[in-house]
Amino acid sequence: MAIPKAGMMVFPLFWFLFSTISSTLPTQANTFPSCNETEKHALLRFKRALYDPGNRLSSWSTHEDCCEWNGVHCHNITGRVIKLQLRNPCVSDSEEISCNTFNFSLGGKVSRALLQLEFLNQLDLRWNNFGGIPIPSFLGSIRSLTYLDLSDASFGGLIPPQLGNLSNLHYLILGGRDYYTPSLYVENLHWISYLSSLEHLAMFQVDLHKEVHWLELTSMLSSLSELILYDCKLDNMSPSLKYVNFTSLTFLSVPGNHFIHEIPNWLFNLNASLLHLNLEGNQLTGQIPECLGQLKCLESLLLDYNSFDGPIPSSLGNLSSLVSLNLFGNRLNGTLPSSLWLLPNLVRLYIGNNSLVGTVSEAHLKKLSKLKTLDMSSTSLIFKVKPNWVPPFQLEYLYMSSCHLGPNFPTWLQTQTSLWHLDISNSGIIGVAPTWLWKWASRINGSIDLSNNQISGNLSGVLLNNTSIHLNSNCFTGLLPTLSSNVIVLNMAYNSFSGPISQFLCQKLNGASQLEALDLSNNDLSGELPHCWMSWPSLSHLNLGNNNLSGKIPNSISSLISLKALHLRNNSFSGSVPSSLRDCTSLGLLDLGCNQLLGNILNWIGELTSLNVLFLRYNKFTGEIPLQICQLSSLIVLDLADNELSGFIPKCLNNFSLMATIKTPDGLLTALQYSRYEIYVESLLLMTVGRELEYKGILKYVRIIDLSNNNLVGPIPTELSQLAGLRFLNISRNHLMGSIPAKFGRMTSLLSLDLSMNHLSGEIPQSLAGLTFLNHLNLSYNQLRGRIPLSTQLQSFDASSYIGNAQLCGDPLTKNCTATDESLSKDAIEENEGFEMPWFYISSMGLGFIVGFWGVCGALIFKKNWRYAYFQFVYYMRDWVYVVVATRLNWFRDNLRSL
């Protein structure tokens, strides 16, 4: 076929153009252009200003193309830097990554070299640690930015209003991870109104309380579709305002603020766009308005942890698109509206921790086929279904603790094959556990909680496989069950398990054990502790208290190098405490009370510097209280009562710094109570205000010293008065002498003070009248004299607090004070001293020396108990001098080594 002449002329032209373009395009070996040299040097200057402990920027080298550097993204045609994505790789919104967040956090300073990245449109520094430095104001000059995420990066101080210059910005995310002072704050938010392109605004823990017009200013952003202001100290949502110009808003989340008013009216005008509404964790009041039913596009409504009262509005049944409804933790009452069960797309329903009543039957639940989470816990609801009921849903999370689920075990549970978490604790279930239960429960990958019921059955030979298992406070019997290596938390306390403890502790597992918390207390377990601790390398919380265990505590228990809490109370352990426990350096709680342990109190105890609780009550310990105990500055509980201790009360107990401060530090006992899988809260039985009480969630607020019922001698150290945060002090039933220190009134936090059954003399200090929180006082059976100081506090106790002091008088005792009782008052003594003549002092010096010398020495010769007390004092001073000198020498030796 002949080719037209015009075609013959065009073909060479196309061939020429194709060849020219091909020669200018990058080869396959170099698909993208190299980065701009100016920007490369700018990035290297940016790197030099950073602190990079994880060496994350090791690829940032002069020898490498900067477009290939970690976190740097270039335009695929121009080669200019357009993105810096430097968020911490150890944190992901979608999955858990096993590396240390802090080790891979960038820090230091943000260099101005970023200004040379002319086309930078995304800057992400999330989850780093910039140590509280201010957000650089020059960031407001990078006009090309469309995305800026500085959240959880430990920036602090004033948010620069220059950020308002970023007119192209679509995403702005600030705040969170508030480790430093001052945290982020604003003087005003006027600058936010200039971000005309903003679509997503999120601030976490940014102090916005100075900006009262936050709502009006953010509503001026016509493109804004998502607004998140979490824990920003806001106190007003303008409840009287009827209209706000949020024309594009689909996502409104303002949890954790301080809104003490009703839900504002303007919210109901967002019915055309709003998909997500989160008002949780505020202090919103009143009834949940029926008008919420107008927001027919809502997919998520979170109103939990507020103060709403009244019934659940029936209009919520109009929200046919609703996927998640959370009303947990309010004061809602009445019955559940029938419309609530007509939400066909509902996946998550939380109505627990309210005062709801009524019965929930299978008829109510038949349309909730998509339901995955159901929380009816801590209500008065009765869950009543037929034994052969098959639910239309497959639950993943079921919370029905403290509601009426029993008395029969719910057989419908065996139809639920996708459960991750089951909590039916304290739900009134009575009787033998069904035969299918344990095989079915082994398929629950997460946690199972059947505690605080009356479920019975023999668990010998049962295999437990769940990550977290709570079977405590039931009626289970037999040998302890066997464990899978998957179990992390196991609580089987308060049952009737029996048999040797060694059979359980020495069992063969199907892999390396992950067990962190084990509570087998209050059972009938017997035998001696074996040497199988190496099988439990992750164990950090061990409670074997209140069983029938005996023998010695083995040295091998120190193999539990992760141990944080050890309870062996109320068994029959004997012998001495193994010195190998000093290797458990993370130990924060040591409870060995109510056994038959003997010997001196551990001299090495001062090496356990993490110790918060030392409970050695009711044993047979002898000797003196070692001075090394004063090195435990983090102690909040010291209970050495009911032993055979002698000697003086150490003066250095004022080194207990957590007892010396009134404020409870944030995070106290967090390490002690935390487990990798869940919060494992330690509890402790303590003798306070004259009776034994259990302290669990409030243990961190306890400050107690109990040295009662020993053989301690000497005076009460005045230094104890420096423990201003001490709440319970009991040094009764000893042989203490001297007067009550006048400075005891400085211990203003005292709730209980017991100095009874000693040999204390003198008057009751007037300063005790200032102990306004005192609700238990016992000064009985001493040798106190004079008038009981007049005060509302000291007269509020009955006479039993002062009985056994023959020379005490005044209210509340029946003995009235006479002129004789008053004659040796302080004023009278000072007046008599004023009339003494100088010659009398001079002439009596010689006589005084003779009388004093033979008075003391003669008493030491003829009075055995005085002689004993004197040499105890000498030994005490010897030990004190030894400790001080040894400490100084160690300090001097360490400094010499460092030279």
C-alpha positions in Angstrom: 0.0 0.0 0.0 1.4 3.4 -0.9 2.1 5.8 1.9 0.8 9.4 1.4 3.4 12.1 0.9 2.2 14.0 4.0 2.6 10.8 6.1 6.1 10.4 4.9 7.0 13.9 6.1 5.3 13.6 9.5 6.8 10.2 10.4 10.5 11.4 10.5 9.3 14.4 12.6 7.7 12.1 15.3 10.8 9.9 15.3 13.0 12.9 15.9 10.9 14.1 18.8 10.7 10.7 20.4 14.5 10.3 20.2 15.1 13.7 21.7 12.7 13.2 24.6 14.1 9.6 25.3 17.6 11.0 25.5 16.5 13.5 28.1 14.6 11.1 30.3 16.3 9.3 33.1 17.5 5.8 32.4 16.0 2.7 34.1 18.8 2.6 36.5 18.0 6.2 37.6 14.2 6.4 37.4 13.9 9.6 39.5 16.0 12.8 39.4 18.5 13.4 42.2 17.7 15.8 45.0 18.5 19.5 44.9 22.0 20.2 46.3 20.8 23.3 48.3 18.0 21.3 49.9 20.5 18.4 50.6 22.8 20.7 52.6 19.8 22.3 54.4 18.7 18.8 55.5 22.2 18.0 56.8 22.1 21.2 58.9 18.6 20.2 60.1 20.1 16.8 61.1 23.0 18.4 63.0 20.7 20.2 65.3 18.8 17.0 66.2 19.5 14.5 68.9 19.2 11.0 67.4 19.8 8.3 70.0 18.4 5.5 67.8 20.6 6.5 64.8 17.4 6.8 62.7 19.0 9.4 60.4 22.1 7.3 59.6 21.2 7.2 55.9 21.5 11.0 55.8 25.0 11.2 54.3 26.7 13.5 51.9 27.5 10.5 49.8 23.9 9.5 49.3 21.1 11.0 47.3 18.8 12.8 49.8 15.7 11.6 48.0 16.8 8.1 49.2 17.2 9.1 52.9 15.0 7.7 55.5 11.9 9.9 56.0 12.6 12.2 53.0 10.2 12.2 50.0 11.0 14.1 46.8 8.8 15.0 43.9 9.2 12.3 41.2 9.8 14.8 38.4 11.5 17.9 39.9 13.4 16.1 42.7 12.5 18.8 45.2 11.8 17.7 48.8 8.0 17.7 49.5 7.7 15.6 52.6 9.5 15.0 55.9 7.9 12.1 57.7 10.0 11.6 60.8 7.5 10.3 63.3 8.8 7.7 65.8 8.8 4.2 64.1 8.0 2.5 67.4 4.5 3.9 67.5 1.8 3.0 65.1 -1.9 3.8 65.1 -2.8 0.4 63.8 -0.4 -2.0 65.4 2.0 -2.6 68.3 5.6 -2.4 67.3 8.1 -3.9 69.7 10.8 -1.3 70.3 11.5 1.3 72.9 9.7 4.6 72.0 12.2 6.8 73.9 15.3 5.2 72.4 14.1 6.1 69.0 12.8 9.6 69.7 14.4 12.5 68.0 15.2 15.5 70.1 17.3 18.6 70.2 16.2 21.6 68.2 14.3 22.2 64.9 16.7 24.1 62.6 15.8 27.1 60.5 17.4 25.3 57.6 13.9 23.9 56.9 13.1 27.4 55.4 15.2 26.4 52.4 12.9 23.6 51.5 10.7 25.8 49.3 8.3 23.0 48.2 7.9 21.2 51.5 4.2 20.5 52.0 4.2 17.8 54.7 6.1 17.9 58.1 5.5 15.0 60.5 7.4 15.0 63.8 4.9 13.0 65.9 6.0 10.8 68.8 9.4 12.4 69.3 10.8 14.1 72.4 11.9 17.8 72.0 12.1 18.3 75.8 9.5 21.0 76.2 11.1 23.5 73.8 8.7 26.0 72.1 7.3 25.3 68.6 9.6 27.3 66.3 7.7 30.5 65.1 9.6 30.3 61.7 7.4 27.3 60.8 4.8 29.9 60.0 7.0 31.0 57.1 7.0 27.7 55.2 3.9 28.8 53.2 3.9 25.6 51.1 2.9 23.4 54.1 -0.4 21.6 53.8 0.2 19.1 56.6 1.8 19.8 60.0 1.8 17.2 62.7 3.8 18.1 65.9 1.7 16.0 68.3 3.1 13.9 71.1 6.5 15.4 70.4 6.9 17.1 73.8 6.8 20.7 72.6 5.9 23.2 75.2 5.1 26.9 75.8 3.1 29.3 73.7 1.9 28.1 70.3 3.3 30.7 67.9 0.5 32.8 66.3 2.7 32.9 63.2 1.2 29.5 62.3 -1.8 31.6 61.1 0.3 32.5 58.1 0.0 28.9 56.7 -2.9 29.7 54.4 -2.5 26.4 52.5 -2.6 24.2 55.6 -5.2 21.4 55.5 -4.1 19.4 58.5 -2.8 20.8 61.9 -2.2 18.5 64.8 -0.6 19.8 68.0 -0.1 18.8 71.7 -0.2 15.5 73.6 2.5 13.7 75.6 2.6 16.4 78.2 5.8 15.5 80.1 7.2 19.0 80.5 6.2 22.4 82.0 4.9 24.6 80.7 2.7 22.5 78.4 1.4 24.0 75.1 -1.0 26.9 75.6 -2.4 29.9 73.7 -3.1 33.4 74.7 -5.8 33.5 72.0 -6.9 31.7 68.9 -7.4 34.6 66.6 -4.7 33.3 64.3 -6.6 30.1 63.6 -9.2 32.0 61.6 -6.6 32.8 58.9 -6.1 29.1 58.1 -8.8 29.3 55.4 -7.9 25.9 53.8 -7.9 24.0 57.1 -9.9 20.7 57.0 -8.5 18.9 60.1 -7.7 20.6 63.4 -6.6 18.5 66.4 -5.2 19.7 69.7 -4.4 17.3 72.5 -3.9 18.7 76.1 -3.3 22.2 74.8 -4.3 24.8 77.4 -7.1 26.9 75.7 -8.8 28.2 78.8 -7.9 31.8 78.0 -9.8 31.7 74.7 -13.5 32.0 75.5 -14.5 32.4 71.9 -12.9 29.2 70.6 -16.2 28.0 69.2 -16.9 31.2 67.2 -13.3 31.3 65.8 -13.2 27.6 64.7 -16.6 27.8 63.1 -15.3 30.5 60.8 -13.2 27.8 59.0 -15.6 27.0 56.2 -13.6 24.0 55.0 -13.2 22.4 58.5 -14.5 18.9 58.6 -12.8 17.5 61.7 -12.4 19.3 65.0 -10.6 17.5 67.9 -9.9 19.4 71.2 -9.0 16.8 73.7 -8.4 17.8 77.4 -7.8 21.4 76.5 -9.3 22.9 79.7 -12.3 24.4 77.9 -15.1 25.3 80.2 -17.8 26.6 77.9 -19.6 25.3 74.8 -21.9 28.4 74.5 -25.0 26.4 75.5 -27.3 29.3 74.8 -26.0 29.8 71.3 -28.6 28.6 68.7 -26.5 28.5 65.6 -22.8 27.9 64.7 -21.5 28.1 61.1 -20.0 24.7 60.8 -21.0 24.1 57.3 -18.7 21.1 56.5 -18.1 19.6 60.0 -18.5 15.8 60.1 -16.3 15.0 63.1 -16.6 16.8 66.5 -14.6 15.5 69.4 -14.1 17.6 72.6 -13.6 15.0 75.4 -11.9 15.5 78.7 -12.8 19.2 79.2 -14.8 21.0 81.9 -18.2 21.7 80.4 -20.5 22.1 83.4 -23.8 22.7 81.6 -26.3 21.0 79.4 -25.7 19.9 75.8 -25.8 23.1 73.7 -28.7 23.8 71.3 -26.5 24.6 68.3 -25.4 21.0 68.0 -28.8 20.0 66.8 -28.4 22.2 63.7 -25.6 20.0 62.4 -28.1 17.4 61.3 -27.0 17.4 57.7 -23.3 16.7 58.1 -22.3 15.4 61.5 -21.2 11.8 61.6 -19.2 11.6 64.8 -19.9 13.3 68.1 -17.6 12.8 71.1 -18.4 14.6 74.4 -17.1 12.0 76.8 -15.3 12.7 80.0 -16.7 16.2 80.6 -19.1 17.3 83.4 -22.2 17.8 81.2 -25.4 17.8 83.2 -29.2 17.6 82.7 -31.0 15.0 80.6 -29.9 13.8 77.3 -32.2 15.9 75.0 -34.6 14.2 72.6 -33.3 16.6 69.9 -30.2 14.4 69.5 -32.5 12.2 67.4 -32.4 14.9 64.7 -28.7 14.1 63.9 -29.8 11.4 61.6 -26.4 11.0 59.9 -24.6 10.1 63.2 -22.6 7.0 63.1 -20.9 7.5 66.5 -22.3 9.1 69.7 -20.0 9.1 72.8 -21.5 10.6 75.9 -19.8 8.4 78.5 -18.4 9.7 81.8 -20.6 12.8 82.3 -23.3 13.6 84.8 -26.4 13.1 82.6 -29.5 12.0 84.5 -33.0 10.9 83.7 -34.0 8.3 81.1 -32.3 7.4 77.8 -34.3 9.4 75.2 -36.4 7.2 72.9 -35.4 9.5 69.9 -32.0 7.7 69.7 -33.9 5.0 67.9 -34.1 7.4 64.9 -30.3 7.3 64.4 -30.5 4.4 62.0 -26.9 4.8 60.9 -25.5 4.6 64.4 -22.6 2.2 64.8 -21.4 3.1 68.2 -23.4 4.4 71.2 -21.6 5.0 74.5 -23.6 6.2 77.5 -21.4 4.5 80.2 -20.7 6.1 83.5 -23.6 8.6 83.9 -26.6 8.9 86.3 -29.1 7.6 83.8 -32.1 5.9 85.3 -35.4 4.2 84.3 -35.9 1.4 81.8 -34.4 1.1 78.4 -36.5 2.5 75.6 -37.8 0.0 73.1 -36.4 2.1 70.2 -32.9 1.4 71.4 -33.2 -2.2 70.1 -34.2 -1.0 66.6 -30.8 0.2 65.5 -29.9 -2.2 62.7 -26.3 -1.0 62.2 -25.3 -0.9 65.9 -21.9 -2.6 66.5 -20.9 -1.2 70.0 -23.4 -0.5 72.8 -22.2 0.7 76.2 -24.9 1.4 78.8 -23.1 0.2 81.9 -22.4 2.0 85.2 -25.9 3.7 85.3 -29.0 3.3 87.5 -30.9 1.5 84.8 -33.6 -1.1 85.7 -35.8 -3.5 83.9 -35.4 -6.8 82.0 -33.6 -7.5 78.8 -34.8 -10.5 76.9 -34.1 -12.2 73.6 -36.9 -10.2 72.0 -35.0 -7.0 72.6 -31.9 -8.2 70.9 -33.2 -10.0 67.8 -32.5 -7.0 65.4 -29.0 -6.3 66.6 -27.3 -8.8 64.2 -24.1 -6.6 63.8 -23.5 -6.2 67.5 -19.8 -6.9 68.5 -19.6 -5.1 71.9 -22.2 -5.1 74.7 -21.6 -3.5 78.1 -24.4 -3.7 80.7 -22.1 -3.8 83.7 -22.8 -2.2 87.0 -26.6 -1.7 86.4 -29.7 -3.2 87.9 -30.7 -4.7 84.6 -31.9 -8.3 84.6 -30.7 -10.3 81.6 -33.3 -13.1 81.1 -33.3 -15.3 78.1 -34.3 -18.9 77.4 -31.7 -21.7 77.9 -31.8 -22.6 74.3 -31.5 -19.0 72.9 -29.2 -18.5 70.0 -28.2 -14.8 69.7 -28.3 -13.2 66.2 -24.9 -11.7 66.8 -21.3 -12.8 67.4 -19.8 -10.8 70.2 -16.2 -9.9 70.6 -16.5 -8.0 73.9 -19.1 -8.8 76.6 -19.1 -6.8 79.9 -21.9 -7.9 82.3 -20.3 -7.6 85.7 -22.5 -6.5 88.6 -25.8 -7.0 86.8 -28.3 -9.8 87.2 -27.2 -12.6 84.8 -27.6 -15.7 87.1 -28.4 -17.8 88.9 -27.8 -20.3 86.2 -24.7 -20.2 84.1 -25.6 -18.6 80.7 -25.6 -21.5 78.2 -26.0 -19.1 75.2 -22.4 -18.1 75.7 -21.2 -21.3 74.0 -22.6 -20.0 70.7 -20.2 -17.0 70.9 -17.0 -18.2 69.1 -15.4 -14.8 68.4 -15.0 -13.5 72.0 -11.9 -11.6 73.0 -13.0 -10.4 76.4 -15.6 -11.9 78.7 -16.5 -10.3 82.1 -19.5 -11.8 83.9 -18.0 -11.2 87.4 -20.3 -10.6 90.4 -23.4 -11.4 88.3 -25.2 -13.8 90.7 -24.2 -17.1 89.1 -24.5 -20.1 91.4 -23.7 -23.7 90.9 -21.4 -26.1 89.1 -19.6 -24.8 86.0 -20.9 -26.6 82.9 -18.7 -29.3 81.3 -18.3 -27.4 78.1 -17.1 -24.2 79.8 -13.3 -24.7 79.9 -12.9 -26.1 76.4 -15.0 -23.2 75.1 -13.2 -20.6 77.3 -9.8 -21.8 75.9 -10.7 -20.3 72.6 -11.1 -16.8 74.1 -7.8 -15.2 73.1 -8.0 -12.3 75.5 -9.4 -12.2 79.1 -12.0 -14.1 81.0 -13.4 -12.9 84.4 -15.8 -15.1 86.3 -14.8 -13.7 89.8 -17.1 -12.9 92.7 -19.8 -15.5 91.9 -20.5 -18.8 93.6 -19.4 -21.1 90.7 -18.1 -24.4 91.9 -16.4 -27.4 90.3 -13.2 -29.4 90.5 -10.5 -27.9 88.2 -7.9 -30.7 88.5 -6.6 -31.4 85.0 -8.3 -28.4 83.4 -6.0 -26.4 81.0 -6.3 -22.6 81.2 -5.2 -20.8 78.0 -6.5 -17.2 78.2 -4.2 -14.2 78.4 -5.9 -13.0 81.6 -7.9 -15.2 83.9 -9.8 -14.1 87.0 -11.5 -17.0 88.9 -11.1 -15.5 92.3 -13.8 -15.4 95.0 -15.7 -18.5 93.9 -16.1 -22.1 95.2 -13.6 -24.0 93.0 -12.0 -27.1 94.5 -9.4 -29.7 93.7 -5.8 -29.4 92.6 -4.7 -26.3 90.8 -5.3 -26.4 87.0 -2.5 -26.5 84.5 -1.5 -23.5 82.5 -0.7 -22.6 78.9 2.4 -20.5 78.3 0.0 -17.8 76.9 -1.3 -16.8 80.3 -0.1 -13.4 81.6 -2.4 -12.7 84.5 -3.9 -15.5 86.7 -6.0 -14.8 89.8 -7.5 -17.7 91.6 -7.6 -16.3 95.2 -10.4 -16.9 97.6 -11.3 -20.5 96.5 -10.8 -23.9 98.1 -7.9 -25.2 96.0 -5.8 -27.7 97.8 -2.7 -29.9 97.3 1.0 -29.2 97.2 2.1 -25.9 95.7 5.1 -27.6 94.1 2.8 -29.6 91.7 1.6 -26.3 90.2 4.9 -24.4 90.2 6.9 -27.2 88.7 4.5 -28.1 85.9 5.8 -28.5 82.4 4.6 -25.7 80.0 4.0 -25.9 76.3 6.5 -23.0 75.8 8.3 -20.2 77.6 5.9 -18.8 80.3 4.7 -15.2 79.9 3.0 -15.2 83.4 3.5 -11.8 85.1 0.9 -11.8 87.9 0.0 -14.9 90.0 -2.5 -14.7 92.9 -3.2 -18.0 94.7 -3.9 -16.4 98.1 -6.6 -17.5 100.5 -6.8 -21.2 99.5 -5.8 -24.5 101.2 -2.5 -25.0 99.4 0.2 -26.8 101.4 3.8 -28.0 101.3 7.1 -26.2 100.9 8.1 -23.8 98.1 10.1 -25.7 95.5 13.1 -24.6 93.4 11.2 -24.2 90.1 11.3 -20.4 89.8 13.4 -20.5 86.6 10.2 -21.7 84.8 8.6 -18.3 85.5 11.0 -15.7 84.2 8.4 -13.0 83.6 6.7 -13.2 87.0 6.6 -9.8 88.7 3.6 -10.1 91.1 3.4 -13.2 93.3 0.8 -13.6 96.1 0.7 -16.9 98.0 -0.7 -15.4 101.2 -3.2 -17.1 103.6 -2.5 -20.7 102.7 -0.9 -23.6 104.7 2.6 -23.3 103.2 5.6 -24.2 105.4 9.3 -24.6 105.5 11.9 -22.1 104.6 11.7 -19.5 101.9 14.2 -20.9 99.4 17.2 -18.9 98.2 16.2 -19.8 94.6 13.3 -17.4 94.8 15.8 -14.7 93.8 15.6 -16.2 90.3 12.5 -14.1 89.8 14.6 -11.1 88.8 11.5 -9.2 87.6 9.8 -9.5 90.9 8.0 -6.3 92.0 5.6 -7.6 94.7 5.9 -10.7 96.9 3.1 -11.7 99.4 3.8 -14.7 101.6 1.7 -13.5 104.6 -0.1 -15.8 107.0 1.5 -19.1 106.3 3.9 -21.1 108.5 7.3 -20.2 106.9 10.2 -20.4 109.4 13.9 -19.7 109.4 15.5 -16.5 108.3 14.7 -14.4 105.2 17.1 -15.5 102.4 19.7 -12.9 101.7 19.4 -13.7 98.0 16.3 -11.6 97.9 18.6 -8.6 97.6 19.0 -9.6 94.0 15.4 -8.7 93.3 16.2 -5.1 92.8 12.8 -4.2 91.4 11.0 -5.3 94.5 8.5 -2.6 95.5 6.3 -4.6 98.0 7.6 -7.2 100.4 4.9 -8.8 102.6 6.2 -11.6 104.9 3.9 -10.9 107.8 2.2 -13.5 110.1 4.7 -16.3 109.8 7.4 -17.7 112.1 10.4 -16.0 110.6 13.3 -15.2 113.0 16.7 -13.7 113.2 17.7 -10.1 112.8 15.9 -7.8 110.3 17.9 -7.9 107.1 20.9 -5.6 107.2 20.9 -5.6 103.3 17.3 -4.3 103.2 18.7 -0.8 102.3 19.8 -2.2 98.9 16.2 -2.6 97.8 15.9 1.1 96.9 12.6 0.6 95.0 10.8 -0.7 98.1 7.5 1.1 98.9 6.0 -1.4 101.3 7.9 -3.5 104.0 5.5 -5.6 106.0 7.1 -8.0 108.5 4.4 -7.9 111.2 3.7 -10.9 113.5 7.0 -12.8 113.2 9.9 -13.6 115.7 12.4 -11.1 114.5 14.9 -10.0 117.1 17.7 -7.5 117.5 17.7 -3.8 116.7 16.0 -2.0 113.8 19.0 -1.7 111.3 20.0 1.8 110.4 20.2 0.6 106.7 16.4 0.7 106.7 16.7 4.5 106.5 18.0 4.2 103.0 14.5 3.2 101.8 13.5 6.7 101.0 10.5 5.5 98.9 8.8 3.7 101.7 5.2 4.5 102.4 4.4 1.4 104.6 6.8 0.2 107.4 5.1 -2.4 109.6 7.5 -4.2 112.0 4.9 -4.7 114.8 4.5 -7.8 117.0 8.0 -9.0 116.9 10.8 -9.1 119.5 12.8 -6.1 118.4 14.9 -4.1 120.9 17.0 -1.0 121.0 16.2 2.5 120.0 13.9 3.8 117.3 16.3 5.0 114.6 16.4 8.8 114.4 17.1 8.6 110.7 13.5 7.5 109.9 13.0 11.1 108.7 14.8 10.0 105.5 11.6 8.5 104.3 11.0 11.3 101.8 7.6 10.1 100.6 6.4 10.3 104.2 7.9 13.7 104.7 5.8 15.3 101.9 2.0 15.8 102.1 1.5 15.6 98.3 1.3 12.2 96.7 3.6 12.2 93.6 2.0 11.4 90.2 2.7 7.9 89.2 3.5 6.6 92.7 3.1 2.8 92.7 2.5 2.8 88.9 5.4 0.4 88.3 4.2 -1.7 91.2 0.6 -2.0 89.9 1.2 -2.3 86.1 1.3 -5.4 84.1 2.1 -5.5 80.4 -1.4 -6.8 79.6 -3.6 -5.0 82.1 -3.5 -2.8 85.2 -2.9 -5.3 88.1 -3.7 -3.4 91.3 -1.9 -4.6 94.5 -3.8 -4.7 97.8 -2.6 -4.9 101.4 -4.3 -5.6 104.7 -3.1 -3.0 107.3 -3.9 -2.4 110.9 -5.0 1.2 111.0 -7.3 3.2 113.4 -7.4 0.2 115.7 -8.7 -2.4 113.1 -7.5 -4.3 110.1 -8.6 -2.8 106.7 -7.8 -3.7 103.1 -6.2 -1.0 101.0 -6.3 -1.5 97.2 -6.9 1.4 94.9 -6.0 3.9 97.6 -2.8 2.2 98.8 -0.7 4.9 97.2 -2.2 7.4 99.6 -1.2 5.4 102.7 1.7 6.5 104.9 2.2 4.3 108.0 4.8 3.4 110.5 3.9 0.6 113.0 6.5 -0.5 115.5 4.1 -1.6 118.1 4.4 -4.5 120.5 8.1 -4.9 120.6 10.8 -4.2 123.2 12.0 -0.8 122.0 13.5 1.5 124.5 14.6 5.1 124.8 12.9 8.4 123.8 10.7 9.0 120.9 12.9 10.6 118.2 12.0 14.2 117.6 13.0 13.6 114.0 9.7 11.7 113.5 7.9 15.1 113.5 9.5 15.9 110.2 7.3 13.2 108.5 4.6 15.7 107.6 2.8 13.3 105.3 2.6 10.4 107.8 -1.0 9.3 108.3 -0.7 6.4 110.8 1.9 6.2 113.6 1.7 3.3 116.1 4.6 2.8 118.6 2.5 1.5 121.4 3.3 -1.5 123.7 7.0 -0.8 124.0 9.3 0.5 126.7 9.7 4.0 125.4 10.5 6.8 127.9 10.7 10.5 128.1 8.1 13.1 126.9 6.0 13.2 123.7 8.0 15.5 121.4 6.6 19.0 121.4 7.0 19.1 117.6 4.6 16.2 116.9 2.0 18.8 116.0 3.9 19.3 112.7 2.6 15.9 111.5 -0.5 17.6 110.2 -1.6 14.6 108.1 -1.9 12.2 111.0 -5.2 10.3 111.1 -4.2 7.9 113.8 -1.7 8.2 116.7 -1.1 5.4 119.2 1.5 5.9 121.9 -0.2 3.7 124.6 1.4 1.3 127.0 4.8 2.9 127.3 6.6 4.8 130.0 6.0 8.3 128.6 6.0 11.1 131.1 5.5 14.9 131.1 2.5 16.9 129.7 0.6 16.3 126.5 2.1 18.9 124.1 -0.2 21.7 123.2 0.8 21.2 119.5 -1.3 18.0 119.3 -4.4 20.2 119.5 -3.5 21.3 115.9 -3.9 17.8 114.4 -7.2 18.5 112.8 -7.4 15.3 110.8 -6.8 13.0 113.8 -9.7 10.5 114.2 -7.9 7.9 116.4 -5.8 8.8 119.5 -4.5 6.5 122.2 -2.2 7.8 124.9 -3.4 5.4 127.6 -1.3 3.6 130.2 1.7 5.9 130.4 2.8 8.3 133.1 1.5 11.5 131.5 0.5 14.4 133.8 -1.1 17.8 133.9 -4.1 19.1 132.0 -5.2 17.7 128.7 -4.8 20.7 126.3 -8.1 22.3 125.5 -9.1 22.0 121.8 -12.0 20.8 119.8 -9.8 17.9 118.6 -8.4 16.5 121.8 -11.7 16.7 123.7 -13.6 14.9 120.9 -12.0 11.5 122.0 -13.5 9.6 124.8 -11.8 8.9 128.1 -10.3 5.6 127.0 -7.8 7.5 124.9 -6.2 8.9 128.1 -7.0 6.2 130.8 -4.1 4.8 132.8 -2.4 8.2 133.4 -3.1 8.8 137.0 -1.9 12.5 137.0 -3.8 13.5 133.8 -6.8 15.7 134.4 -9.4 17.7 132.4 -12.0 16.9 129.8 -12.8 14.2 128.7 -11.6 12.6 131.9 -13.8 12.8 135.0 -10.9 14.0 137.1 -11.0 17.8 137.3 -7.7 19.8 137.4 -6.9 21.2 140.8 -4.6 24.1 141.8 -1.9 21.5 142.6 -2.2 20.0 139.1 -1.7 23.5 137.7 1.2 24.6 140.0 3.9 23.3 137.8 2.8 25.1 134.7 5.3 26.6 132.3 4.7 30.2 133.5 5.2 29.2 137.2 8.4 27.4 136.4 9.8 30.4 134.5 8.8 32.7 137.4 10.6 30.6 140.0 13.7 30.4 137.8 13.7 34.2 137.7 14.4 34.5 141.5 17.4 32.2 141.6 20.5 34.0 142.9 23.8 33.8 140.9 25.8 32.9 144.1 23.6 29.8 144.5 24.6 28.5 141.0 28.3 29.1 141.8 28.3 27.5 145.2 26.3 24.5 144.0 28.5 23.7 141.0 30.9 21.5 143.0 28.1 19.8 144.9 26.1 19.3 141.7 29.1 17.6 140.0 29.5 15.1 142.9 25.8 14.4 143.1 25.4 14.1 139.4 28.4 11.9 138.8 27.4 9.4 141.6 23.7 9.7 140.8 24.3 8.5 137.2 27.1 6.0 137.9 25.4 4.7 141.0 22.2 4.2 139.1 24.0 2.3 136.3 25.6 0.1 139.0 22.5 -0.7 141.0 19.7 -0.4 138.3 19.9 -3.2 135.8 17.3 -1.8 133.3 19.0 1.6 133.4 22.3 0.0 132.7 20.8 -1.9 129.8 19.2 1.2 128.3 22.5 3.1 128.6 24.6 0.5 126.8 21.9 0.1 124.2 22.3 3.8 123.6 26.1 3.5 123.4 25.7 0.6 120.8 23.3 2.7 118.9 25.7 5.6 118.6 28.5 3.1 117.6 26.4 1.8 114.8 25.4 5.2 113.7 29.0 6.4 113.6 29.9 3.3 111.6 27.2 3.8 109.0 28.1 7.5 108.6 31.9 6.8 108.3 31.4 3.9 105.9 29.1 6.0 103.7 31.6 8.8 103.6 34.5 6.4 102.8 32.5 4.8 100.0 31.7 8.3 98.6 35.4 9.3 98.8 36.5 6.0 97.2 34.1 6.4 94.3 35.2 9.9 93.7 38.9 8.8 93.6 38.0 6.1 91.0 36.3 8.7 88.8 39.5 10.9 88.7 
